[in-house]
Amino acid sequence: MSLKTPVLLVAATALLTACGTATTATTARTDATVTIPSDRFLPVISQSVTGGTVTFRNADADAHTVTSLPGAAVAFDLVIPAGGTRTLKLDAAGAYRYYCRFHAHYDPKTDQVAANPGADHPDEPMAGVIVAARNG
Ligand SMILES: [Cu+2]
C-alpha cells in the first residue's frame, strides 16, 4: 500500500508537465487582421510573426490597395475590392510600410505618404506598418 502513492505522484507530475508544454505552444500568435472601415487602416500598426499572414478586410464601399513603398525589399500590391478580403504572407522579419495607392501617394523627397485630395481623411494619409517578428 505504501508503494502505490509514490507511483501515482510520479504519473501525475508527468501529466502536468506535458500539459504545461502543450499550452505554451498553442498560444503562439501568427496572424494579424487589419480592417478598412473607410480611407484608413485599423490598426495603423499591426504585428505578425514571420511565416504568418496579415488579413486585410475591406468594410468600405470603395476599393483600396495595400501597396509597398517604391524600392522596398519586399514588394507587394494587393487590390481589395469593396467588401473583399486579401491576405499577405511575410517570410522575413522586419517593418513593412504600405499605403493605398488609390487614396494616398508616396513622396520620395520626404519619404512620407500623403493623402490624395479626394480622400475621406485629408489630414490622415491612408498608410500603415506591418511589424513581422521572428517566430520563436
Ligand atoms: Cu484606399
Boltz pocket constraint, residues with backbone or C-beta under 6 A from the ligand:
constraints:
  - pocket:
      binder: B
      contacts: [[A, 38], [A, 39], [A, 63], [A, 64], [A, 65], [A, 100], [A, 101], [A, 102], [A, 103], [A, 104], [A, 126]]
      max_distance: 6.0
